[in-house]
Amino acid sequence: GALAPLAERLKVAYKAVTEGRFQESLQHFRFIIHSVPFVIVEDRAAAGELKELLSIGREYAAALRLELTRKEAKDLKTQLELAAYFTHCSLQPTHLSLTLGQAMSAAFKAKNYRTASSFAKRMLELNPNPKTTQQARKVIQVAEQNGNSDEVKLDYDDKNPFVVCGLSLRPIYRGTEQVRCAFCYQAFLPKHRGEVCPVCLVGAVGGEATGMVNSYEQLK
């Protein structure tokens, strides 16, 4: 059907993420986001799938921007924060496991034992392979021996649900005011109202939009 080419592109995008080709995968996810308005579907189920594709495209494009920014970041605090935020994006379990492993190692190296331990515990929930399980348990053990202390103070509260602002790349904790991109629905801090969304590169932050109309049914 009309969704097949986008579903194929999604597979390619996921593979690029798994292989660490983040810039390339970002282009694929943006392609999916930009294609959604041009797909006409026949029924409600397909319209639901299309909405899901837009949501996946947005989540991954936003997540990959965090990772690409982290790689460019010079100071340790920013690197650790962006690695932590990356683990709270809606990703496939395989990709979540990779990001948790990376964030855990970085936090552990920086002597942020409590934070490293929280990533290790989340990794164990994903039932990883024996080697990763052993690694995670070791981190938890060393963290306990060091009183679960953190050397570097981060703007990160893993107990308080948040989304990441698409422009400032800071957490917007639950209950804090936020505005959305009119096109891809990415969240932003209100001060960014009127700016162009850097996730989809199309919508205005806090702008008005008609929403998705992808089937003749919706026009009746």
C-alpha positions in Angstrom: 0.0 0.0 0.0 0.9 3.7 0.2 2.8 3.1 3.4 5.2 0.4 2.1 7.9 2.8 0.9 8.0 4.6 4.2 8.1 1.3 6.2 11.0 0.3 4.0 12.8 3.6 4.7 12.2 3.1 8.4 14.1 -0.2 8.3 17.0 1.5 6.6 16.9 4.3 9.2 16.9 1.8 12.1 19.8 -0.2 10.6 21.9 3.1 10.3 21.2 3.8 14.0 22.3 0.3 15.0 25.5 0.7 13.0 26.2 4.2 14.5 25.7 6.1 11.3 23.7 8.9 13.1 24.0 11.7 10.6 22.8 9.5 7.8 19.9 8.0 9.9 18.8 11.6 10.8 18.3 12.3 7.1 16.2 9.1 6.8 14.0 10.0 9.7 13.5 13.6 8.4 12.6 12.1 5.0 9.9 10.1 6.7 8.6 13.1 8.6 8.5 15.2 5.4 6.7 12.4 3.4 3.8 11.9 5.8 1.6 14.8 4.6 1.8 13.5 1.0 0.5 10.0 1.7 -3.1 9.4 1.1 -4.5 6.4 3.0 -7.8 4.5 2.6 -8.8 3.7 6.1 -8.5 4.6 9.8 -6.0 1.8 10.5 -3.6 3.1 7.9 -4.1 6.7 9.1 -3.1 5.4 12.6 0.0 3.8 11.2 0.9 7.0 9.4 0.6 8.9 12.6 2.9 6.4 14.3 5.5 6.9 11.5 5.4 10.6 12.1 5.8 10.0 15.9 8.8 7.6 15.4 10.4 10.0 12.9 10.1 12.9 15.4 11.4 10.9 18.4 14.4 9.6 16.5 15.3 12.9 14.8 15.1 14.6 18.2 17.2 11.8 19.9 19.8 11.8 17.2 20.3 15.6 17.4 21.1 15.0 21.1 23.7 12.4 20.3 25.3 14.5 17.5 25.4 17.5 19.8 27.0 15.4 22.5 29.8 14.3 20.1 30.6 18.0 19.4 30.4 19.1 23.1 33.6 20.1 24.7 32.7 20.1 28.4 32.1 17.0 30.5 28.9 18.2 32.2 27.2 18.8 28.8 28.4 15.4 27.4 27.0 13.6 30.5 23.7 15.4 30.4 23.1 14.8 26.7 24.0 11.1 27.1 21.5 10.9 30.0 18.7 12.6 28.1 19.3 10.3 25.1 18.3 7.4 27.3 14.8 8.9 27.9 13.9 9.1 24.2 11.3 6.6 22.8 13.7 4.2 21.1 13.6 0.5 20.0 14.9 -1.8 22.8 18.1 -2.5 20.9 18.9 1.2 20.5 17.9 2.0 24.1 20.3 -0.7 25.3 23.1 0.9 23.3 22.4 4.4 24.6 22.1 3.1 28.2 25.5 1.3 27.8 27.1 4.4 26.5 25.6 6.7 29.2 26.5 4.2 31.9 30.2 4.0 30.8 30.5 7.8 30.5 28.9 8.4 33.9 31.1 5.7 35.5 34.3 7.1 34.0 33.3 10.6 35.4 32.8 9.0 38.9 29.1 9.8 38.7 28.4 6.5 40.5 24.7 7.0 41.4 23.8 8.1 37.8 25.8 5.2 36.3 24.0 2.8 38.6 20.6 4.1 37.5 21.5 3.4 33.9 22.8 -0.1 34.8 19.6 -1.0 36.6 17.6 0.2 33.6 19.8 -2.0 31.3 19.2 -5.1 33.4 15.4 -4.6 32.9 16.0 -5.1 29.2 17.4 -8.6 29.8 20.7 -8.0 28.0 23.3 -10.7 27.1 25.5 -12.2 29.9 28.5 -10.0 29.2 26.4 -6.8 29.5 24.5 -8.2 32.5 27.9 -8.8 34.3 29.1 -5.3 33.4 25.9 -3.6 34.7 26.0 -5.6 38.0 29.7 -4.6 38.4 28.8 -0.9 38.0 26.0 -1.2 40.6 28.4 -2.9 43.0 31.2 -0.3 42.6 28.6 2.5 42.9 27.4 1.0 46.2 31.0 0.8 47.4 31.4 4.5 46.6 28.3 5.5 48.5 26.4 6.1 45.3 28.0 9.5 45.0 28.1 11.8 41.9 31.2 13.8 41.2 29.6 16.1 38.5 26.3 17.8 39.3 24.0 17.4 36.4 20.7 19.0 35.3 19.1 15.6 35.3 16.5 14.0 37.6 15.8 10.4 36.5 12.9 10.1 38.9 11.0 13.0 37.4 9.5 12.4 33.9 10.5 14.8 31.3 10.7 15.6 27.6 13.7 17.4 26.0 13.3 20.8 24.5 14.1 20.6 20.8 16.0 23.8 20.8 17.7 24.3 24.2 18.1 20.5 24.6 17.2 20.9 28.3 14.7 18.8 30.1 11.1 20.0 30.4 9.9 18.2 33.6 6.3 17.2 34.0 4.1 20.0 35.0 6.3 22.7 33.4 4.8 24.7 30.6 5.7 23.7 27.0 4.8 24.5 23.4 4.8 22.2 20.4 5.9 22.3 16.8 2.8 22.8 14.6 4.1 20.1 12.2 5.9 17.3 14.0 4.6 18.0 17.5 8.1 18.2 19.1 8.1 19.8 22.6 9.8 23.2 23.4 10.2 25.6 26.2 7.8 28.6 25.7 10.6 31.1 25.0 11.2 29.4 21.6 7.7 30.2 20.3 7.8 31.4 16.7 11.1 29.8 15.9 11.5 27.2 13.2 11.6 23.6 14.6 15.1 22.2 14.2 13.8 18.6 14.4 11.6 18.6 11.3 12.9 21.9 9.8 9.3 22.6 8.7 7.0 23.7 11.5 6.8 26.8 13.6 7.2 26.3 17.4 3.9 27.1 19.0 2.2 27.7 15.6 -1.3 26.7 14.7 -1.9 23.9 12.2 -4.9 22.0 10.9 -3.4 18.7 12.0 -2.9 15.7 9.7 -5.4 15.1 6.9 -4.3 12.0 5.1 -7.6 10.4 4.1 -10.7 11.4 2.3 -12.7 10.3 5.3 -11.2 13.1 7.4 -12.3 15.7 4.9 -16.0 14.7 5.0 
